[in-house]
Amino acid sequence: MSDLDRTGRKRLAVNQDRSGPALFGPNGQVFSGLSDGKRFDKYGFDQQGYGRDGFHRDSGFNLTGYNRNGEFDHRYEFSLEGYNRQGLNRAGFDCSGLDTEGFSYLGPCAGFIYRCEQLLLSDCQQLNKDNHRRDAVSFSPGKQCSDIVCGEGCGCSFNGQTYRFGESFEYGCEVCLCTYTGAVECSCRHLNQRKEVRDMTLKERRLYQQALQSLYSKQGTWEDFAKIRAEYAPQANGQYSFLPWHRYFLKMVERELQKGSSCEIYIPYFEWTIDAGSMETSAIWQANFFGGNGDQQTNCVAYHPFQQENVWSPCLRRRFNTSVILPDVINIQLILAEEDFKQFSLQIETVSGLFHLWVGGHMASPFCPYDPIFLSHYAFMDKLWMHWQERSLDGLPRYPLQLRYVKMKPFEVAPDDVLHSKHQLCTIYVPVTLGAPCNLTTSPTISGFDSEGYSRHGFDSEGYNRDGYNRHGINRRGENDHIGIYDKNGYNKQGYDRSGFDQMGWDQYGYGRDNFDRDNFDAEGYDSSGYNRYGYNRSEVTPFGMRRDGTILPHIRGEVIDQMFENGYDIFGFDKFGLDSSGFDVFGFHINGYDKDSCNYFYHGPHYTRFYFFIQLQITMIGTDILSNIKRICPRITPLPEWWLIQNWMNVDVQETLTMIRHIEQKWASQHPFDSGYIPNISSVQENGLWLPITPDLRFCFELHWFSGCPIGTAPVTCPDLCSNAQCAGYQEAECRVHNCGSCFTEWYDRATGSHVMCQGW
């Protein structure tokens, strides 16, 4: 495709000659709104002289030969549909929107000659190597050319239907239009706000699962999505279309989900870098989220929430490969700093491939969309692309101009039609934790017994459930359970055993069989060292020997505690009762259960997702030089195997792409200093007798040093007492503090306000 239009003008990034919704206004600013795929001058006429109402500037007739008065132009060489024997309309374009030279209605050259050949996979891939003017757009195993529709269709093809140019129609939650470029553009009535899967409410999660169940129940629909990805692998992978192709694929599936359910349905994204260091313990694999690992013999996932009474056939297959080391949030942040689209796209595709290989089963096959995790994974990849686009200095989507208008198969949509997710596809991504509700009005009974006398797993104080059976399926009379709720493996339809745990070892509330959640707290609110969020054990005593009423144990010296809490606060900024100067605990919540934003949703966790949110705020402000030197406690990223490139058409010249990927992997390794001497912190009690929660360092793959006061990327160091003989000239009442983030020096603060002060002569 040339970067010149039919008049010989060079198309720029801000050129309005495009094939989708009007993305850029005359001043280059982004705006939204449904267009008809045409470009009009200041007088209201397009490049062919037709006005917005479809009538020609000079003749007064439209493309079908009628004027405003209903009079016919008597040009009988054109059919009733408006085409002559050469298949061209009055403006000189065929039914697919191209003129005889292959130019589209708006000027870009978009004409191709299609031909079907019966070849082996290796021979098909070889075509692109031998001739750069030929491009394989699809590969259909086991089919003959007579079974394949090859070439451009007339008008617009959308969801198996054909629409005339200019024809509008309703599709689910959107009003769509067949533009004169052959692309269908839709105007949304509802902005899709894709949330991280852990931020969905229970109602939202169940609605999504039910919508997917309903879509699967439509004979062949779900399998067809997987087949599309497999058949059009040359388009979906290995080229510049990787990111835009999957962006539109997600929207296509999302529309089907909404059509069968509700406009409120959206595909949640799975930001798996939250769990990079402990992927197998991610909440996503719980039975009430996406289901877990497959059976060791068959790889089948027996229990997942997307199947109803009928089990999926073929079964959903997974085989977790925990030897694959995935990128962490710092690796991803460094990738987002890449300026070149080709390099960025290839890195994201490599990252994506590693996640495919980690999950295994269907995800490691050409039919990967069969696994529902595919959608949420690619929503995360799309979110990363959106962030990368937002980094553009001029505010415009960065994409290779020479490929921007080439339509992607089988959608007949160009990358230019999907470059702006919000304005073109009505989709935005809500940051982690911000998509969750602010408040919980009711909460389930996690510890103890509810008003009816049953625990969170449904057992009374004697260990019997509401049906009168214990965890072994025996009632009080010693009789076996014959109700039939549990299958031969001991699990119910929801995937939980009699004790309330799924095959991955988690209950529906996120507690493991050891009764601890992913924040290392049990259902009663005590961590593995036996202390609660305020630093008290079950006897209501702190590690330094103070009772909840403020009295101290007999063998503890009061002056020692006073030294620990000089000026009322310890070195981490908390008082004896575990609260900071504003009355918030170590997780940012007041004793009434609300945070500074008056929200209580995360009071009981998960806290690690909140840590992740605040970490992201920091690392987006850190330069690549600092990020590249942050020591990691997870091994370096696993290299992508060569067979994956071949299977996924990552490039027709596999060796060239492999060389590029190996170079990228070497770069990743140089930016991933591994701390082989790291010793995990297994106790929340510090050496000085103070208590702090164990932060999710292992889950995130690097030490947070969260309560040190040091920013991410700057580790605290041990400093001498620089304040012993120091004085603040001109401010005698100032308090001296030793700054120990990366280096040692003194800082001075007002004792009353805590604000930083400057000493005279400094």
SEBAFI-276068 format. One record per residue (C-alpha): residue in three letters; x, y, z. Coordinates in steps of 0.2 Angstrom, whole numbers, padded with zeros to 4 digits, always signed. Each point is the difference from the previous one (the first is absolute). Example, Ala and Ser with C-alpha at 12.3 -4.5 7.8 and 13.67 -1.06 7.14 Angstrom:
2
Ala+0062-0022+0039 Ser+0006+0017-0003 
END
This chain:
762
Met+0000+0000+0000 Ser+0007+0017-0005 Asp+0000+0015+0012 Leu-0007+0011-0013 Asp-0018+0003-0005 Arg-0007+0000-0018 Thr+0005+0019-0001 Gly+0018-0004+0004 Arg-0001+0008+0018 Lys+0009-0007+0014 Arg-0011-0006+0014 Leu+0005+0006+0017 Ala-0005-0006+0017 Val-0012+0014+0002 Asn-0007-0002-0018 Gln-0019-0002+0001 Asp+0000-0012-0015 Arg-0004-0016+0010 Ser-0011-0015+0000 Gly-0009+0001+0016 Pro-0009+0012+0012 Ala+0006+0018-0002 Leu+0014+0000+0013 Phe+0009+0016-0003 Gly-0008+0017-0002 Pro+0007+0014-0011 Asn+0011+0006+0014 Gly+0006-0018+0003 Gln-0009-0002+0016 Val-0009-0016+0004 Phe-0019+0000+0000 Ser-0014-0013+0000 Gly-0016-0003-0009 Leu-0007-0011-0014 Ser+0006+0005-0018 Asp-0004-0007-0016 Gly+0017-0004-0005 Lys+0002+0015-0012 Arg+0010+0016+0001 Phe-0010+0016-0004 Asp+0007+0017-0005 Lys-0006+0016+0008 Tyr-0014+0000-0013 Gly-0006-0017+0005 Phe+0006-0010-0014 Asp+0011-0015-0001 Gln+0015-0003-0012 Gln-0012-0007-0013 Gly-0012+0015+0001 Tyr-0014-0008+0010 Gly-0008+0009+0015 Arg-0004-0006+0017 Asp-0018-0004-0007 Gly+0008-0011-0014 Phe-0004+0012-0015 His+0013+0005-0012 Arg+0006+0019+0001 Asp-0001+0002-0019 Ser-0013-0013-0007 Gly-0011+0000+0016 Phe-0002-0019-0002 Asn+0005-0013+0013 Leu+0009-0016-0003 Thr-0016-0010-0005 Gly-0004+0014-0013 Tyr-0014+0010+0009 Asn-0001+0018+0005 Arg-0009+0009+0014 Asn-0016+0000-0010 Gly+0000-0018-0004 Glu+0005+0002-0018 Phe+0011-0013-0008 Asp+0016+0004-0010 His-0004-0013-0014 Arg+0017-0007+0001 Tyr-0006-0018-0004 Glu+0018-0007-0001 Phe-0002-0001+0020 Ser-0011-0013+0008 Leu-0013+0004+0013 Glu+0014-0003+0013 Gly+0010+0013-0009 Tyr+0014-0010-0008 Asn+0005-0002-0018 Arg+0006-0015-0009 Gln+0017+0003+0006 Gly-0007-0001+0018 Leu+0004+0019+0003 Asn-0013+0013+0006 Arg-0002+0018-0006 Ala+0015+0005+0011 Gly+0011-0013-0008 Phe+0001-0012+0015 Asp-0005-0019+0001 Cys-0011-0008+0013 Ser+0015-0002+0012 Gly+0004+0019-0001 Leu+0015-0001-0012 Asp+0003+0009-0017 Thr+0009-0009-0014 Glu+0017+0005+0007 Gly-0003-0007+0017 Phe-0003+0016+0009 Ser-0014+0002+0013 Tyr-0013+0013+0001 Leu+0011+0011+0011 Gly+0016-0002-0010 Pro+0011-0013+0008 Cys+0005-0015-0010 Ala-0009-0015+0007 Gly-0002-0011-0015 Phe+0006-0018+0000 Ile-0001-0015-0011 Tyr-0005-0016+0010 Arg+0004-0017-0005 Cys-0002-0017+0009 Glu+0013-0014-0001 Gln+0001-0017+0008 Leu+0017+0000+0009 Leu+0009-0007+0015 Leu+0002+0011+0015 Ser+0018+0002-0003 Asp-0002+0004-0019 Cys-0014+0013+0005 Gln+0012+0009+0012 Gln+0014-0001-0014 Leu-0011+0010-0012 Asn+0003+0016+0010 Lys+0019-0003+0001 Asp+0002-0002-0019 Asn-0011+0014-0005 His-0003+0015+0011 Arg-0015+0006-0012 Arg-0010-0016+0006 Asp-0007-0002+0017 Ala-0008-0015+0007 Val-0016+0006+0009 Ser-0007-0017+0006 Phe+0004-0018+0001 Ser-0015-0013+0001 Pro+0006-0017+0004 Gly-0009-0015-0007 Lys-0010+0011-0013 Gln+0000+0002-0019 Cys-0001+0016-0009 Ser-0017-0004-0005 Asp-0005+0001+0018 Ile+0008+0017+0002 Val-0007+0017-0004 Cys+0015+0009-0007 Gly+0000+0019-0003 Glu-0010+0016+0004 Gly-0018+0000+0002 Cys-0012+0013-0005 Gly-0005+0014+0012 Cys+0004-0004+0018 Ser+0001-0017+0008 Phe-0004-0001+0018 Asn-0005-0015+0011 Gly-0004-0010-0014 Gln-0011+0013-0008 Thr+0003+0011-0015 Tyr-0006+0018+0000 Arg+0000+0013-0014 Phe+0011+0016+0001 Gly-0009+0013+0010 Glu-0012-0012+0008 Ser-0002+0001+0019 Phe-0006-0013+0012 Glu-0001-0005+0018 Tyr+0011-0013+0008 Gly-0002-0003+0018 Cys+0004+0015+0010 Glu+0006+0010-0015 Val-0006+0009-0016 Cys+0011-0005-0014 Leu+0003+0007-0018 Cys+0008-0008-0015 Thr+0012+0014-0006 Tyr+0006+0003-0018 Thr+0016-0008+0004 Gly-0007-0017+0004 Ala+0003+0002+0019 Val-0014-0001+0012 Glu+0001+0013+0014 Cys-0012+0000+0015 Ser-0006+0014+0012 Cys-0001-0006+0017 Arg-0014+0003+0012 His+0010-0006+0015 Leu+0019+0003+0003 Asn+0008-0017+0005 Gln+0010+0002+0015 Arg+0011-0016+0001 Lys+0005-0004+0018 Glu+0014-0011+0007 Val-0008-0016+0004 Arg+0003+0001+0019 Asp-0009+0017+0000 Met-0017-0007-0006 Thr-0014-0002+0012 Leu-0007-0017+0003 Lys-0015+0005-0010 Glu+0011+0006-0015 Arg+0010-0015+0000 Arg-0015-0012+0000 Leu-0008+0010-0014 Tyr+0016-0001-0011 Gln+0001-0019+0004 Gln-0019-0002-0005 Ala+0002+0010-0016 Leu+0015-0011-0005 Gln-0010-0016+0005 Ser-0014+0007-0011 Leu+0012+0003-0015 Tyr+0007-0017+0002 Ser-0017-0008-0001 Lys-0003+0007-0017 Gln+0005-0015-0011 Gly+0018+0003-0007 Thr+0001+0019+0004 Trp+0014-0002+0013 Glu+0009-0013-0010 Asp-0001+0012-0015 Phe+0010+0014+0009 Ala+0014-0013+0003 Lys-0001-0005-0018 Ile+0001+0018-0006 Arg+0016+0003+0010 Ala+0008-0016-0006 Glu-0005+0002-0018 Tyr+0006+0018-0001 Ala+0015-0002+0010 Pro+0011+0008-0014 Gln-0010+0016+0004 Ala-0002-0002+0019 Asn+0018-0003+0003 Gly+0018+0005-0005 Gln-0004+0016-0010 Tyr-0004+0018+0004 Ser-0019-0006+0002 Phe+0003-0010+0016 Leu-0006+0014+0011 Pro-0014+0007-0010 Trp-0006-0017-0006 His-0003-0006+0018 Arg-0007+0017+0005 Tyr-0014-0002-0013 Phe-0002-0019+0004 Leu-0003+0004+0018 Lys-0013+0013-0005 Met-0008-0013-0011 Val-0002-0012+0014 Glu-0005+0013+0012 Arg-0014+0005-0012 Glu-0007-0018-0001 Leu+0001-0001+0019 Gln-0010+0016+0002 Lys-0012-0005-0014 Gly-0005-0015+0010 Ser-0001+0008+0017 Ser+0002+0018+0004 Cys+0009+0016-0005 Glu+0008+0000+0017 Ile+0010-0016-0004 Tyr+0019+0003-0003 Ile+0015-0010-0002 Pro+0010+0001+0016 Tyr+0019+0002-0002 Phe+0012-0011+0010 Glu+0016+0010+0005 Trp+0010-0016+0004 Thr+0016+0010+0004 Ile-0009+0002+0017 Asp+0004-0018+0002 Ala+0016-0002-0010 Gly+0010-0008+0014 Ser-0014-0012+0006 Met-0011-0002-0015 Glu-0007-0017+0005 Thr-0008+0008+0016 Ser-0009+0014-0010 Ala-0018+0003+0004 Ile-0004-0003-0018 Trp+0002-0018+0002 Gln-0013-0002+0013 Ala-0016-0010-0004 Asn-0011+0015+0001 Phe+0011+0011-0011 Phe+0007-0010-0016 Gly+0004-0017+0007 Gly+0017-0008+0003 Asn+0012-0012-0007 Gly-0005-0015-0011 Asp+0000-0018+0005 Gln+0018-0008+0000 Gln-0005-0014-0012 Thr-0013+0009-0012 Asn+0005+0019+0003 Cys-0019+0002+0002 Val-0006+0014+0012 Ala-0015-0009+0008 Tyr-0007+0014+0010 His-0001+0018-0007 Pro-0014+0013+0001 Phe-0003+0001-0019 Gln-0009-0017-0001 Gln-0018-0002+0005 Glu-0008-0017+0001 Asn+0008-0006-0016 Val+0019-0003+0002 Trp+0010+0008-0014 Ser+0004-0011-0015 Pro+0014-0001-0004 Cys+0006+0004+0018 Leu+0009+0016+0004 Arg+0018-0005+0002 Arg+0014+0007+0010 Arg+0017-0006+0006 Phe+0009+0013+0010 Asn+0019+0001-0004 Thr+0007+0009+0016 Ser+0018-0002-0008 Val-0005+0015-0011 Ile+0006+0016+0008 Leu-0012+0015-0004 Pro+0005+0018-0001 Asp-0004+0011+0016 Val-0007+0017+0000 Ile+0017+0008-0001 Asn+0004-0010-0016 Ile-0017+0006-0007 Gln+0004+0018+0004 Leu+0016-0001-0009 Ile-0008-0007-0015 Leu-0013+0015+0001 Ala+0015+0012-0002 Glu+0004-0007-0017 Glu-0003+0013-0013 Asp+0000-0010-0016 Phe-0017-0009-0004 Lys+0008-0015-0008 Gln+0012-0003+0015 Phe-0015+0003+0012 Ser-0012-0012-0009 Leu+0013-0014-0001 Gln+0004+0002+0018 Ile-0018-0001+0005 Glu-0003-0015-0012 Thr+0015-0009+0008 Val-0007+0004+0018 Ser-0017-0006-0006 Gly+0007-0016-0006 Leu+0008-0004+0016 Phe-0017+0002+0009 His-0007-0012-0013 Leu+0014-0013+0004 Trp-0002+0002+0019 Val-0019-0004-0001 Gly+0002-0014-0012 Gly-0014-0011-0007 His-0011+0009-0012 Met+0010+0016+0003 Ala+0016-0008-0007 Ser-0009-0005-0016 Pro-0007+0009-0015 Phe-0017-0001+0007 Cys+0004+0010+0015 Pro-0016+0011+0001 Tyr-0009-0016+0005 Asp+0007+0004+0018 Pro-0010+0015+0007 Ile+0016+0006+0008 Phe+0006+0005-0018 Leu-0012+0014+0000 Ser+0005+0007+0017 His+0019-0002-0004 Tyr-0002+0009-0017 Ala-0010+0014+0009 Phe+0015+0002+0011 Met+0012+0001-0016 Asp-0012+0012-0008 Lys+0000+0011+0016 Leu+0019+0000-0001 Trp-0001+0006-0018 Met-0012+0014+0005 His+0012+0006+0013 Trp+0014+0000-0013 Gln-0011+0010-0012 Glu-0003+0013+0014 Arg+0018+0003+0002 Ser+0001+0007-0018 Leu+0007+0018+0002 Asp-0012+0007-0013 Gly-0015-0009+0006 Leu-0002-0010-0016 Pro-0001-0019-0001 Arg+0017-0007-0006 Tyr-0001-0013-0014 Pro+0009-0003-0016 Leu-0008+0011-0013 Gln+0003-0012-0015 Leu-0011-0013+0009 Arg-0012+0011+0009 Tyr-0014-0002-0014 Val+0003-0018-0004 Lys-0016-0010+0005 Met+0002-0014+0012 Lys-0007-0017-0004 Pro-0014-0006+0002 Phe-0007+0016+0008 Glu+0002+0011-0015 Val+0006+0013+0013 Ala+0016+0010-0002 Pro+0012+0004+0015 Asp-0005+0018-0002 Asp-0018-0005+0005 Val+0006-0006+0017 Leu+0014+0012+0005 His-0010+0010+0013 Ser-0008-0013+0011 Lys-0012+0013+0009 His-0006+0010-0015 Gln+0000-0014-0013 Leu-0005-0016+0010 Cys-0008+0009+0016 Thr+0012-0009+0011 Ile+0011+0006+0015 Tyr+0010-0009+0013 Val-0003+0004+0019 Pro+0017-0001+0010 Val+0002-0014+0012 Thr-0011+0002+0016 Leu-0008+0016-0007 Gly-0013-0011-0008 Ala-0006-0007+0016 Pro-0015+0007+0010 Cys+0004+0013+0013 Asn-0010-0008+0014 Leu-0007-0017+0006 Thr-0017+0002+0008 Thr+0000-0019+0004 Ser+0013-0012+0002 Pro+0000-0019+0002 Thr+0005-0008+0017 Ile+0018-0005-0002 Ser+0005-0005+0017 Gly-0011-0008+0014 Phe-0018-0004-0004 Asp-0015+0009-0008 Ser-0017+0004+0008 Glu-0005-0018-0004 Gly+0015-0008+0008 Tyr+0010-0005-0016 Ser+0018+0005-0005 Arg+0005+0007-0016 His+0001-0018-0007 Gly-0017-0004+0006 Phe+0003-0011+0016 Asp-0006+0002+0017 Ser+0010-0001+0016 Glu-0001-0019+0000 Gly+0006-0001-0018 Tyr-0016-0004-0009 Asn-0007+0010-0015 Arg-0018+0005-0003 Asp-0004-0017-0008 Gly+0007-0008+0016 Tyr+0016-0007-0007 Asn+0018+0003+0006 Arg+0015+0002-0011 His+0002-0019-0003 Gly-0018-0001-0006 Ile-0007-0009+0015 Asn-0015+0006+0010 Arg-0003-0001+0019 Arg-0007-0017-0002 Gly+0015-0006-0009 Glu-0008-0001-0017 Asn+0008+0004-0016 Asp-0005+0015-0011 His-0012-0005-0014 Ile-0006+0017-0005 Gly+0012+0000-0015 Ile+0006+0018+0001 Tyr+0018-0006+0000 Asp+0008-0010-0015 Lys+0011-0016+0001 Asn+0015+0012+0003 Gly-0008+0008+0014 Tyr-0004+0017-0008 Asn-0017+0009-0003 Lys-0005+0008-0016 Gln+0008+0016+0005 Gly+0017-0009+0002 Tyr+0001+0000+0019 Asp+0002-0015+0012 Arg-0009-0003+0016 Ser+0012+0010+0009 Gly-0003+0015-0011 Phe+0016+0000-0010 Asp+0003-0002-0019 Gln+0013-0010-0008 Met+0013+0014+0001 Gly-0003+0000+0019 Trp-0010+0016+0002 Asp-0017+0004+0006 Gln-0012+0012-0008 Tyr+0006+0014+0011 Gly+0018-0001-0004 Tyr+0007-0010+0015 Gly+0011-0015-0002 Arg-0001-0017+0008 Asp+0012+0007+0013 Asn-0013+0013+0004 Phe+0011+0015-0006 Asp-0004+0011-0015 Arg+0012+0007-0013 Asp+0004+0015+0012 Asn+0006-0013+0013 Phe-0014+0003+0012 Asp-0012-0013+0007 Ala-0019+0001+0000 Glu+0001+0007+0018 Gly+0012+0014-0006 Tyr+0016-0006+0007 Asp+0016-0003-0011 Ser+0011-0015+0000 Ser+0010+0007+0015 Gly-0016+0002+0010 Tyr-0003+0019-0001 Asn-0014+0010-0006 Arg+0000+0016-0011 Tyr+0004+0011+0016 Gly+0014-0011+0006 Tyr-0009-0009+0014 Asn+0000-0019+0002 Arg-0015-0011+0005 Ser+0004+0005+0018 Glu-0001+0018-0005 Val+0019+0003+0004 Thr+0012+0008-0012 Pro+0017-0007-0004 Phe+0008+0013+0011 Gly-0011-0005+0015 Met-0014+0013+0000 Arg-0018-0005+0004 Arg-0014+0008-0010 Asp-0005+0011+0015 Gly+0018+0008-0001 Thr+0007-0009+0015 Ile+0016-0010-0002 Leu+0005-0017+0005 Pro+0009-0001+0017 His+0017-0006-0007 Ile+0000+0015-0013 Arg+0009+0016+0004 Gly-0010+0015-0004 Glu+0014+0011-0005 Val+0005-0013-0014 Ile-0018+0003-0007 Asp+0002+0018+0001 Gln+0016+0000-0010 Met-0009-0010-0013 Phe-0014+0013-0001 Glu+0010+0016+0002 Asn-0012+0014-0003 Gly-0015-0012+0000 Tyr+0004-0010-0016 Asp+0013-0013-0005 Ile+0012+0001-0015 Phe-0014-0006-0012 Gly-0012+0014+0006 Phe-0012-0010+0010 Asp-0005+0002+0018 Lys+0000-0014+0014 Phe-0018-0004-0006 Gly+0005-0003-0018 Leu-0007+0017-0007 Asp+0009+0014-0009 Ser-0002+0018+0004 Ser-0017+0001-0010 Gly-0007-0015+0009 Phe+0003-0013-0014 Asp+0007-0017+0001 Val+0014-0008-0010 Phe-0012-0004-0014 Gly-0007+0018+0000 Phe-0017-0003+0009 His-0007+0009+0015 Ile-0006-0011+0015 Asn-0018+0003-0007 Gly+0005-0010-0015 Tyr+0001+0014-0013 Asp+0015+0007-0010 Lys+0004+0018-0003 Asp-0013+0000-0015 Ser-0013-0006+0012 Cys-0001-0017-0008 Asn+0000-0017+0009 Tyr+0000-0013-0014 Phe+0018-0005+0002 Tyr+0000+0000+0019 His+0002-0019+0001 Gly+0011+0000-0016 Pro+0006-0005-0012 His+0014+0012+0005 Tyr+0013-0006-0012 Thr-0011+0008-0015 Arg+0001+0016+0009 Phe+0019-0001+0002 Tyr+0000-0003-0018 Phe-0010+0015-0004 Phe+0011+0012+0010 Ile+0016-0009-0007 Gln-0006+0004-0018 Leu-0002+0018+0004 Gln+0018+0001+0005 Ile+0008-0010-0013 Thr-0009+0010-0014 Met+0010+0015+0006 Ile+0017-0009+0001 Gly+0013+0000-0014 Thr+0005-0015-0009 Asp+0018+0001+0007 Ile-0007-0002+0018 Leu-0013-0013-0005 Ser+0014-0011-0009 Asn+0010-0001+0016 Ile-0014-0005+0012 Lys+0006-0017+0007 Arg-0013-0014-0003 Ile-0003-0015+0011 Cys-0008-0010-0014 Pro+0011-0008-0014 Arg+0002+0008-0017 Ile-0013-0002-0013 Thr-0001-0017-0009 Pro+0005+0001-0018 Leu-0014-0003-0013 Pro+0003-0017-0009 Glu+0002+0000-0018 Trp-0014-0012-0004 Trp-0012+0013+0007 Leu+0005+0013-0013 Ile-0003-0013-0014 Gln-0017-0006+0007 Asn-0006+0018+0002 Trp+0006+0008-0016 Met+0010+0013+0010 Asn+0009+0004-0016 Val+0002-0008-0017 Asp+0019+0001+0002 Val+0001-0010+0016 Gln+0019+0001+0002 Glu+0000+0019-0002 Thr-0014+0002+0013 Leu+0009-0013+0012 Thr+0015+0011-0001 Met-0010+0015+0004 Ile-0008-0008+0015 Arg+0016-0007+0006 His+0007+0018+0000 Ile-0015+0006+0009 Glu+0002-0014+0013 Gln+0018+0005+0003 Lys-0005+0017+0003 Trp-0013-0006+0012 Ala+0013-0010+0009 Ser+0011+0015+0002 Gln-0014+0010+0007 His-0004-0014+0013 Pro+0014-0001+0013 Phe-0004-0015+0010 Asp+0003+0000+0019 Ser+0005-0018+0003 Gly+0004+0003+0018 Tyr-0018+0006+0004 Ile-0007-0007+0016 Pro-0019+0001+0002 Asn-0007+0008+0015 Ile-0011-0013+0009 Ser-0003+0010+0015 Ser-0010+0016+0002 Val+0009+0004+0017 Gln+0015+0011-0003 Glu+0017-0002+0008 Asn-0004+0016+0011 Gly-0017-0008+0006 Leu-0011+0010-0011 Trp-0013-0008-0011 Leu-0003+0003-0019 Pro-0010-0011-0012 Ile+0010-0011-0012 Thr-0001+0010-0017 Pro-0003-0010-0016 Asp+0018+0001-0006 Leu+0000-0018-0006 Arg-0016+0002-0009 Phe+0007+0016-0009 Cys+0018-0007-0002 Phe+0009+0014+0008 Glu+0002+0007+0018 Leu-0012+0015+0003 His+0008+0007+0015 Trp-0017+0007+0002 Phe+0001+0007+0018 Ser+0017+0007-0001 Gly-0006+0016-0008 Cys+0012-0003-0015 Pro-0007+0001-0017 Ile-0001-0015-0012 Gly+0018-0003-0007 Thr+0009+0007+0015 Ala+0004-0012+0013 Pro+0003+0005+0018 Val+0018+0000+0007 Thr+0007-0001+0017 Cys+0006+0017+0007 Pro+0009+0006+0015 Asp-0008+0011+0012 Leu+0003+0017-0009 Cys-0012+0009+0011 Ser+0009-0002+0016 Asn+0010+0016-0001 Ala-0009+0009-0014 Gln-0009+0017+0002 Cys-0012+0009-0010 Ala+0006+0019-0001 Gly-0014+0012+0002 Tyr-0012-0014+0004 Gln+0005-0007+0017 Glu-0016-0010+0003 Ala+0001-0009-0017 Glu+0001-0019+0001 Cys+0014-0009-0008 Arg-0003-0016-0010 Val+0012-0010-0010 His-0004-0003-0018 Asn+0005-0018-0005 Cys-0007-0003-0017 Gly+0015-0004-0011 Ser+0011+0011+0010 Cys+0002+0008+0017 Phe-0003+0019+0004 Thr-0010+0010+0013 Glu-0017+0008-0002 Trp-0009+0012+0011 Tyr-0018+0000+0005 Asp-0012+0011+0010 Arg-0005-0010+0015 Ala-0017+0007+0001 Thr-0005-0001-0018 Gly+0012-0013-0007 Ser+0004+0011-0015 His+0017+0001-0007 Val+0010+0015+0005 Met+0016+0008-0007 Cys+0014+0005+0012 Gln+0010+0016-0002 Gly+0016-0001-0009 Trp-0005-0016-0009 
END
